Amino acid sequence: MREPTLSAAAELSPKLHLAARRPPVRAWLQPTLIALVVVVAFITCYIGLQRDPQPHQVPIAVTGPDLPGEIHQALGDNVEVHPAADADAARHALERHDVVAALSTDGPDQLRLEIAGAVGTSTTSAVNNIVGAYAHSAGKQVTTEDIVPLTHFDTRGLAGFYMAFGVTLAGFVLGSNALGLASVLNLRHRFRLLAGASVAIGTVAAIIAGPVMGAVPAPLLPLVLTLTLLAAAAAFTTKLLGTYLGPVGVPVATLVLLTVGNATSGAAIGADLLPAAARTISALLPPGAAVRTITDLSYFNGAHAAGPVITLALWSAIAAVLLGLRPGDAGSRATRRSRQATAVAPLSGSSSGIPSTSTTTPTTSPASERPTQTG
């Protein structure tokens, strides 16, 4: 009975080794498709949004009895006209970031355009172009003044974008690493890790960009709070997606946070120049909310910072709650399966290969056969 068993095992052995060497089709397709989706989304978002940005409902304060109607008729949906009682009221609206420019008359056939360079070069250039086109067609001259200029160390207005991108990336890396710590840290400890590291990320980023480099002139403590919430939103969201979606979760987080989120944040291309759908997404995703808060804190006394800060807090809180509802994440389950396999391995090792002879030994040993022979 022993030899047929060994012979059959010998015949099956090459087939089993061949099957073990042949990887499943999914192992080839999944990483390739994920990589293709990421590259298509990245190029489409970053390059596509910059190909031909058009102003849409750009808020401009306009003074005078007739000028608001003339601007609305001439520029249409390119602008959203906010009538102002006088030039001081229009300037106050601009300083509060209620509008991005203020237009008033400045003598016969003269217009005065006040802009806020802090809203970004793409937005101010678009406003200059459309107001200049109106003035040219109406035979008027335009005098432009920047009353909320960018800081000397951020002449292109990109410091907020790069800081938000860096903090989002750091939070993403933090959350990705936390996915692999289920065997070392329990859920409570992982929460402490994500929260504590987010505070460290936000503090370091705020100090470097603010007091050290002087590129972000926001008050330090509100800036630390904003960046801490951004890091926490990115970390907890990445951890959440990896927990619920498994290996696909991290690429999904890459798309949501690092690709779509940063491309539509409104820094490289002003939010008022984005398509309607991208503008809506921009306000809802963590990078866009963070860029708006950084700009408002830096140049507009935080006039509209409350809404974006609430958005960041909601991302962090909701992701943390959903993680708490499912502590047995994919990482811990995989770890348990690995431990079970390790525990079973010695047992299976003692019952495979040569063990087939040891299992048959009690029934075929001389000791068991001797009574039959003597009988």
C-alpha positions as CSV (number, residue, x, y, z in Angstrom):
1,M,0.0,0.0,0.0
2,R,2.9,2.3,0.5
3,E,4.5,2.2,-2.9
4,P,1.4,3.2,-4.9
5,T,1.0,6.2,-2.6
6,L,4.6,7.3,-3.2
7,S,4.3,6.7,-6.9
8,A,1.1,8.8,-7.1
9,A,2.8,11.6,-5.1
10,A,5.8,11.5,-7.5
11,E,3.5,11.8,-10.5
12,L,1.6,14.7,-8.9
13,S,4.7,16.5,-7.7
14,P,5.7,18.1,-11.1
15,K,2.1,19.3,-11.7
16,L,2.0,20.9,-8.2
17,H,5.3,22.6,-8.7
18,L,4.2,23.9,-12.1
19,A,1.0,25.3,-10.7
20,A,2.9,26.9,-7.9
21,R,5.2,28.6,-10.4
22,R,2.4,30.0,-12.5
23,P,1.1,33.4,-11.0
24,P,-2.6,34.2,-11.3
25,V,-3.7,36.6,-14.0
26,R,-4.9,39.1,-11.3
27,A,-1.3,39.4,-10.0
28,W,-0.4,40.8,-13.4
29,L,-3.5,42.9,-14.1
30,Q,-4.3,44.6,-10.8
31,P,-1.0,46.6,-10.3
32,T,-0.8,47.4,-14.0
33,L,-4.4,48.8,-14.1
34,I,-4.0,50.7,-10.9
35,A,-0.8,52.3,-12.2
36,L,-2.5,53.3,-15.5
37,V,-5.5,54.8,-13.7
38,V,-3.2,56.9,-11.5
39,V,-1.1,58.2,-14.4
40,V,-4.2,59.0,-16.4
41,A,-5.9,60.8,-13.5
42,F,-2.8,62.7,-12.6
43,I,-2.1,64.0,-16.1
44,T,-5.8,64.7,-16.8
45,C,-6.2,66.7,-13.6
46,Y,-3.0,68.7,-13.6
47,I,-2.5,69.3,-17.3
48,G,-6.1,69.3,-18.3
49,L,-7.2,72.0,-15.8
50,Q,-4.3,74.2,-16.9
51,R,-4.9,73.9,-20.6
52,D,-7.5,76.7,-21.0
53,P,-8.7,78.0,-17.6
54,Q,-11.7,80.4,-18.0
55,P,-13.1,82.8,-15.4
56,H,-16.6,81.8,-14.2
57,Q,-18.6,83.9,-11.8
58,V,-15.5,85.7,-10.5
59,P,-16.8,87.9,-7.7
60,I,-16.0,91.6,-8.3
61,A,-17.3,94.6,-6.3
62,V,-18.4,97.4,-8.6
63,T,-19.4,100.9,-7.6
64,G,-21.4,103.6,-9.3
65,P,-25.0,103.9,-10.5
66,D,-24.5,102.5,-14.0
67,L,-21.2,100.7,-13.9
68,P,-22.4,97.5,-12.3
69,G,-25.0,97.0,-15.0
70,E,-22.6,97.8,-17.8
71,I,-20.0,95.3,-16.4
72,H,-22.6,92.6,-16.0
73,Q,-23.9,93.1,-19.6
74,A,-20.5,93.2,-21.1
75,L,-18.8,90.4,-19.2
76,G,-21.8,88.1,-18.6
77,D,-21.1,84.9,-16.6
78,N,-17.4,85.6,-16.5
79,V,-18.0,87.7,-13.4
80,E,-20.4,87.9,-10.5
81,V,-21.1,91.6,-9.9
82,H,-21.4,92.8,-6.3
83,P,-22.7,96.3,-6.3
84,A,-21.0,98.5,-3.7
85,A,-22.1,101.9,-2.3
86,D,-18.7,103.5,-2.9
87,A,-15.0,102.8,-3.4
88,D,-14.4,102.3,0.4
89,A,-17.1,99.7,0.6
90,A,-15.7,97.9,-2.4
91,R,-12.2,97.9,-0.9
92,H,-13.5,96.6,2.4
93,A,-15.2,93.7,0.6
94,L,-11.9,93.0,-1.1
95,E,-9.9,93.1,2.1
96,R,-12.4,90.6,3.6
97,H,-12.0,88.3,0.7
98,D,-15.7,88.6,-0.2
99,V,-14.6,89.5,-3.7
100,V,-11.3,89.2,-5.6
101,A,-11.3,92.7,-7.1
102,A,-13.0,96.1,-6.8
103,L,-13.8,98.3,-9.8
104,S,-14.8,101.9,-9.5
105,T,-14.7,105.1,-11.7
106,D,-11.8,107.4,-11.3
107,G,-12.7,110.4,-13.3
108,P,-14.0,110.8,-16.9
109,D,-13.2,107.7,-19.0
110,Q,-11.0,106.4,-16.1
111,L,-11.5,103.2,-14.2
112,R,-9.7,102.1,-11.0
113,L,-9.2,98.4,-10.5
114,E,-8.1,97.2,-7.1
115,I,-7.0,93.6,-6.9
116,A,-5.8,91.1,-4.2
117,G,-2.7,89.5,-5.4
118,A,-3.0,87.1,-2.5
119,V,-5.8,85.2,-4.3
120,G,-3.2,84.0,-6.9
121,T,-1.6,85.1,-10.1
122,S,-4.0,83.1,-12.3
123,T,-7.1,84.8,-10.8
124,T,-5.7,88.3,-10.9
125,S,-4.4,87.9,-14.4
126,A,-7.8,86.7,-15.5
127,V,-9.5,89.7,-13.9
128,N,-7.0,92.1,-15.5
129,N,-7.7,90.6,-18.9
130,I,-11.5,90.7,-18.8
131,V,-11.6,94.2,-17.2
132,G,-9.0,95.4,-19.7
133,A,-11.1,94.0,-22.6
134,Y,-14.2,95.8,-21.3
135,A,-12.2,99.1,-20.9
136,H,-10.8,98.8,-24.4
137,S,-14.2,98.3,-26.0
138,A,-15.7,101.2,-23.9
139,G,-12.8,103.5,-24.7
140,K,-11.6,103.9,-21.1
141,Q,-8.3,103.7,-19.3
142,V,-7.7,101.4,-16.3
143,T,-5.4,102.0,-13.4
144,T,-4.6,98.9,-11.4
145,E,-3.5,98.6,-7.8
146,D,-2.7,95.6,-5.7
147,I,-4.0,96.3,-2.2
148,V,-3.5,92.8,-0.8
149,P,-0.1,91.8,-2.2
150,L,1.7,88.5,-1.7
151,T,4.6,88.3,0.7
152,H,8.1,89.0,-0.6
153,F,9.1,85.4,-0.1
154,D,6.1,84.0,-2.1
155,T,5.8,86.2,-5.2
156,R,4.1,83.5,-7.2
157,G,1.5,82.6,-4.5
158,L,2.4,78.9,-4.4
159,A,3.7,78.5,-0.9
160,G,0.3,77.5,0.5
161,F,-0.1,74.9,-2.2
162,Y,3.3,73.3,-1.7
163,M,2.8,73.3,2.1
164,A,-0.6,71.7,1.8
165,F,0.7,69.2,-0.7
166,G,3.7,68.3,1.6
167,V,1.4,67.9,4.6
168,T,-1.1,65.8,2.6
169,L,1.7,63.6,1.4
170,A,3.1,63.2,4.9
171,G,-0.3,62.2,6.2
172,F,-0.8,59.8,3.4
173,V,2.6,58.1,4.2
174,L,1.7,58.0,7.8
175,G,-1.7,56.3,7.2
176,S,-0.1,53.8,4.7
177,N,2.5,52.8,7.3
178,A,-0.1,52.4,10.0
179,L,-1.8,49.8,7.8
180,G,1.2,47.5,8.4
181,L,1.3,47.9,12.1
182,A,-1.8,45.9,13.1
183,S,0.4,43.1,14.4
184,V,2.4,45.5,16.6
185,L,-0.1,48.1,17.8
186,N,-3.7,47.6,18.7
187,L,-6.4,50.0,17.5
188,R,-6.1,52.4,20.4
189,H,-2.3,52.7,20.0
190,R,-2.7,53.2,16.2
191,F,-5.1,56.0,16.8
192,R,-2.6,57.6,19.2
193,L,0.1,57.2,16.6
194,L,-2.0,58.9,13.8
195,A,-3.1,61.7,16.1
196,G,0.3,62.4,17.6
197,A,2.2,62.2,14.4
198,S,-0.4,64.5,12.7
199,V,0.3,67.1,15.4
200,A,4.0,66.8,14.8
201,I,3.6,67.1,11.0
202,G,1.4,70.2,11.3
203,T,3.7,71.9,13.8
204,V,6.9,71.3,11.9
205,A,5.4,72.4,8.6
206,A,3.9,75.6,10.0
207,I,7.2,76.6,11.7
208,I,9.3,75.9,8.6
209,A,6.9,77.7,6.1
210,G,6.0,80.5,8.6
211,P,8.6,81.9,11.0
212,V,11.7,80.2,9.4
213,M,11.1,80.9,5.7
214,G,8.6,83.7,6.0
215,A,6.6,82.4,3.0
216,V,3.3,82.0,4.8
217,P,2.5,85.0,7.0
218,A,-0.4,83.3,8.9
219,P,-0.6,83.4,12.7
220,L,1.4,80.4,13.9
221,L,-1.2,78.6,16.2
222,P,-4.1,78.8,13.7
223,L,-1.8,77.6,11.0
224,V,-0.6,74.7,13.2
225,L,-4.2,73.7,13.8
226,T,-5.1,73.8,10.1
227,L,-2.1,71.7,9.1
228,T,-2.6,69.2,11.9
229,L,-6.2,68.7,10.8
230,L,-5.0,68.3,7.2
231,A,-2.4,65.7,8.2
232,A,-5.0,63.9,10.3
233,A,-7.6,63.9,7.5
234,A,-5.0,62.4,5.1
235,A,-3.7,59.8,7.6
236,F,-7.1,58.6,8.9
237,T,-8.6,58.6,5.4
238,T,-5.7,56.5,4.0
239,K,-5.9,54.1,6.9
240,L,-9.7,53.9,6.4
241,L,-9.5,53.2,2.7
242,G,-6.8,50.6,3.2
243,T,-8.8,48.9,6.0
244,Y,-12.0,48.7,4.1
245,L,-10.7,48.2,0.5
246,G,-7.6,46.2,1.1
247,P,-4.7,46.5,-1.4
248,V,-6.8,48.8,-3.6
249,G,-7.4,51.3,-0.7
250,V,-4.0,53.0,-0.9
251,P,-4.2,53.7,-4.7
252,V,-7.7,55.1,-4.1
253,A,-6.3,57.4,-1.4
254,T,-3.6,58.4,-3.9
255,L,-6.3,59.4,-6.4
256,V,-8.5,61.2,-3.9
257,L,-6.0,63.1,-1.8
258,L,-2.8,63.5,-3.8
259,T,-4.1,63.7,-7.4
260,V,-7.6,65.1,-7.5
261,G,-7.4,66.9,-4.2
262,N,-4.2,68.8,-4.9
263,A,-5.0,69.5,-8.6
264,T,-8.3,71.1,-7.7
265,S,-7.0,72.8,-4.5
266,G,-7.3,76.3,-6.1
267,A,-3.6,77.3,-5.7
268,A,-1.9,76.4,-9.0
269,I,-5.2,77.4,-10.8
270,G,-7.5,79.7,-9.0
271,A,-10.8,78.2,-7.8
272,D,-12.7,80.8,-9.8
273,L,-11.1,79.5,-13.0
274,L,-11.9,75.8,-12.4
275,P,-14.9,74.1,-14.1
276,A,-18.0,74.0,-11.9
277,A,-17.6,70.3,-10.9
278,A,-13.9,70.8,-10.1
279,R,-14.7,73.9,-8.1
280,T,-17.3,72.0,-6.0
281,I,-14.8,69.1,-5.4
282,S,-12.1,71.6,-4.5
283,A,-14.1,73.0,-1.5
284,L,-15.0,69.5,-0.2
285,L,-11.6,67.7,-0.3
286,P,-9.0,68.3,2.4
287,P,-6.2,69.9,0.2
288,G,-8.6,72.5,-1.2
289,A,-10.0,73.3,2.2
290,A,-6.5,73.6,3.6
291,V,-5.3,76.0,0.8
292,R,-8.4,78.2,1.4
293,T,-7.7,78.4,5.1
294,I,-4.0,79.1,4.6
295,T,-4.8,82.0,2.2
296,D,-7.5,83.5,4.5
297,L,-5.3,83.2,7.6
298,S,-2.3,84.7,5.8
299,Y,-3.8,87.7,4.0
300,F,-7.5,88.2,5.0
301,N,-7.5,87.9,8.8
302,G,-9.2,84.5,8.6
303,A,-12.4,86.0,7.4
304,H,-13.7,82.8,5.8
305,A,-11.5,80.2,7.5
306,A,-14.2,78.6,9.6
307,G,-15.9,76.7,6.9
308,P,-12.7,75.0,5.5
309,V,-11.5,74.2,9.0
310,I,-14.8,72.4,9.7
311,T,-14.4,70.5,6.5
312,L,-11.0,69.3,7.6
313,A,-12.2,68.4,11.1
314,L,-15.1,66.4,9.6
315,W,-12.8,64.4,7.3
316,S,-10.6,63.4,10.3
317,A,-13.5,62.7,12.7
318,I,-15.6,60.6,10.2
319,A,-12.7,58.6,9.1
320,A,-11.7,57.9,12.8
321,V,-15.2,56.9,13.7
322,L,-15.5,54.5,10.7
323,L,-12.2,53.0,11.7
324,G,-13.4,52.5,15.2
325,L,-16.4,50.6,14.0
326,R,-14.2,48.1,12.3
327,P,-11.2,47.4,14.4
328,G,-10.5,44.0,12.8
329,D,-9.0,45.5,9.7
330,A,-7.5,43.7,6.7
331,G,-4.0,44.1,8.2
332,S,-4.9,42.4,11.5
333,R,-6.8,39.6,9.7
334,A,-3.9,39.0,7.4
335,T,-1.6,38.9,10.5
336,R,-3.9,36.4,12.2
337,R,-3.9,34.2,9.1
338,S,-0.1,34.3,8.9
339,R,0.2,33.3,12.6
340,Q,-2.3,30.5,12.1
341,A,-0.3,29.2,9.1
342,T,2.9,29.4,11.1
343,A,1.3,27.5,13.9
344,V,0.0,24.8,11.6
345,A,3.2,24.5,9.5
346,P,5.0,22.2,12.0
347,L,2.0,19.9,12.2
348,S,1.6,19.8,8.4
349,G,5.3,19.2,8.0
350,S,5.2,16.2,10.2
351,S,2.4,14.7,8.2
352,S,3.7,15.2,4.7
353,G,6.3,13.6,2.5
354,I,8.2,10.9,4.6
355,P,5.5,11.2,7.3
356,S,3.2,9.1,5.1
357,T,5.4,6.1,6.1
358,S,5.2,7.0,9.8
359,T,1.4,7.2,9.7
360,T,1.2,3.8,8.2
361,T,3.9,2.3,10.5
362,P,1.5,1.4,13.3
363,T,-0.6,-0.7,10.9
364,T,2.3,-2.3,9.1
365,S,5.0,-2.6,11.8
366,P,6.4,-6.0,12.6
367,A,5.0,-5.6,16.1
368,S,1.5,-5.4,14.7
369,E,2.0,-8.2,12.2
370,R,3.7,-10.6,14.6
371,P,0.5,-11.9,16.3
372,T,-0.9,-12.7,12.9
373,Q,2.2,-14.6,11.9
374,T,2.3,-16.5,15.2
375,G,-1.4,-17.2,15.0
